[in-house]
Amino acid sequence: MAKRLVMLSALIVVGAFISLPAQAQGGQQRARPTPKGPAPHLPDGKPDLSGVWRGGGPVQDLAVGLGKGETIPLLPEAEKLMKSRQSKDDPEANCLPTGIPRIAPYPWRILQTPTHVFFLFEGNIHSYRQIFLNQTKHPDDLDPTWYGHSIGHYEGDTLVVDTIGFNDRFWFDFRGHPHTTKLHTIERWTRKDLGTLVNEVTIDDPGAYSKPFKLTFTATLQPGEEIMEYICQENEQDTTHIQGPARAQ
């Protein structure tokens, strides 16, 4: 536990994000060996996605989730905005929510009910996502939010999550890849085996990208782990000292 507390404290320093190992960039940093075994199912036959996970989204650079030879189709104005961003202005580094599909390098938990799936995040503001399984369409008049409005359904062993209604405030990664309020994401969460959860996410934002593109990230089960109380705002002193453009090593 003491080592965990040291790690969490160190990662508050935004510069630490730059030196995270490559596997953390892809959401695959592992605290222990990946558990082996078949993917579990709920009594009703649906996939059991519950548990504490680490990874599942970009940290430093959105591009780590691309397929071989693919590039992020940034529009010129979006690329200009990204290049103008300064590390000290990163919302995630300032204790604000990560948005989708970005994820902080801390554990998080999935809880499933017949009507909702909840993602509970340890990092930053101890935030959460709620995915409505009992809705088939988005409301017509949504207030823009950090995590948007998510409706989900199961396709075999995959949870499919459709999300709109985003604000334009979060960054996709530490490099500063932007988005607009036109952002629409489709996530496909599949538990490949006991210890592996794959997120295939399609990003469609005609305000910042010339075409939709797909990214793939992997989360790893953390058996015996619990999400800890973590309050980023309480003693945050680092972002005022950060200098230079947003970037990833």
N, C-alpha and C positions, 0 to 999 in steps of 0.2 A: 504493500500500500504506500509506503514512504517513497519508493521509486516512482510510483504512479504520480504522486503529488509533485515531485520534482519535475517530471516530464511535463505535466500540465502547466506548471508555473513557467517553465522555459519556453513553452510554445506561445505564451502570451506575447512574447517579444516577436514582433512581426518578422524581423530578420531571420528568425529560426525557420520560418516557412521556406525561405530560399534554400536552406541547406538540408531539407528533408530528403531522405533517400528516394531513389527513383520509384520504388514500389509504392511509396506514399503518394506520389503525384498521381498515380492511377487509382488511388483509393484501395490499395492492397497491402498496406503496412500490417504486419502480423505480430501480435504480442506473444503468440505461442503456435505450435504446429496446428495446421488445419485439421479439425476433427474429420474422421472418415466414417462412411456409412451411407445408406440410402437416404434420400430426401423424405422427411416425414409428411404425413397427411393428417388432416383433421377427421373426426368421426364422420363428417358428411362427405368425405372424399376430396375436399378442396385442399390445396397445398398449405402446409403449415409453415408460414414464413416467420413465426415468432422467434424471439431471441435477441441477444445483444450482439451487434455487428460492428465491424470497423471497416471503413471504406465504402465504396459504392458510388462515388462521384469524383469529379476533379477537385484538386486542391490548388496546385501551382499553375497548371496549364491545361486548358480545355482540350488541346490537341492530342494529349496522350490517349484519349479514348477513340481516336480515329482509326480506321482500317489502314492497312499498308498502302502507301502511295496517295492517300487522300489528303486534302487540305481544307481548312475552314473557309467557306465562301463569303468572307467579309465584304460588305459594300464599302466604297471609298470613304464615305463620311464616317462610318462606324470604325474603320481602321484608323482614321485621323483622330477620332475621339479616344480610342484605346491608347494610341501613342502619346497622347497629351496627359494621360492620367499619372498621378503621383502615388507612390506606395502608401504614404501617410493618409491618403483619402480613401483607401480601400474600406468599404463599409464593414466587411467581415472583421478586419483588423481593428475596427472601432466598436466592436461588440454588438454589431447588428446582425440580423439573420443572413444566412448564406444564399437563400433563394434556391432555385432548381436549375440544373442538377448539382451545383457545387455542394461540397460537404466539408465540414471541419475535420481535422485529423484527431477526432475523439470518438469514443464508442457512442452508439445510439441504439435504440430499441424499437422493434416492431411489436405492436399489440393488435390482435385481430378480434373482431366481434362480428356477428351476423350482419350488422348494418354499417360498420365503419372499420377502417384500418387506420391506426395511429402510428406515426413516426415520432418518437420522443428523442430529442437531441440533448446530449450532455453539454456541448460546447456553447460558447457565447452567452445567449440569454436564456438557456434552458428552454428553447422554443420547441414547438411541435407542429406537425402537419396532420390534418384530418382528411381522409379520403372517404367520400360517401359511396357506399355500395348500394344504398337505397334510393339513389337518384339516377335518372337516365339522361338528363340534360342539365346544362348550366343555367343558372338564373339569367334573365335578360339584362338586369341592371346590377352589375357587380362593382363593388368598391375595390380599386386596385390594391393589392396586398403583396407582401414579400413572397408568400408561397402560393398565391393564387387560389383558385377554386378547383378542387380535384374530385372527379367522379371515377369510380373504378368498377371493373368486373373481371371475372375469371375466365380465361380461355385455357382449358385443360389445366396444366400445372403452372400457368403464368397469370400473375396479377397485372392487368392492363390499366394504367392510370392516365386519364386525359385531363390536362390542366390548362386553364386560361385565367384571365383576370389579374395578371401581374402588374405591379408597379414597375418603374424603370430604374430603380435605385440600386439594386444589388449588381455586383460584378459576377461573371461566370467563373472567374478564377483570379489568382493573384496577379496575373499579367494584365487584367483589366478588360478582357473581352466583354463588350457591352451587349445590351439588348434593349428593346423598346416595349411599350405596352401592347404591341401586337403579338408578343411572344405566345406561342402555343407549343406545349410539350406533350409527347406521348411516351410514357415509360412502360417498359415490359420487365417486370421483376420475376425471375425464375430461380427457384432453389434447385440447382443442378444436383446437389448431393447434400449430405448432412451439414457440411461446413462451408458450402459455397453458394452465394447468392449473386446472381448476375443481373445487372441493370442495363438494358438496351434502351437508350433514350433518343428520340427523334426531336430535334429542335427546328421549329418552323417560325421564323420571325422575318417577314418581308421588309420590316423597317430597318434591319441591320445586316441581313444576309441575303445573298442573291438567290438562294434555293434552300430547301430543307436539307439537313444533314443528320447522320446517325452517329452516336457515340456508344461505346461499350465500357462498362466499369464493373469491377468485381468487389464484393464485400465478403469478409471472412467472419465466421461465427467465433464469438469469444466465450467459450463455456466457463461457467463459474464467475463471470464478470458481471458487474452491475454498473449502471451509469451513476456517476457521482454528482453531488451538488457542486455546481461550478458557476460562479458569479463573475462575469468578465468585467462588468462596470465598476465593481466595488473599489478596485485599486489599480485601474488601468492608467499607466503612466508612460507608455512606450511610444505611441504613435506620434506624439509631438516631436520626438527625436529622429524620426525616420526621414531620410532625404532621398531624392532621386526618383526617377520614373518607375512605374510598376513594371516588374520583370520577373522572370523565373529562370533559375539556373539550369 
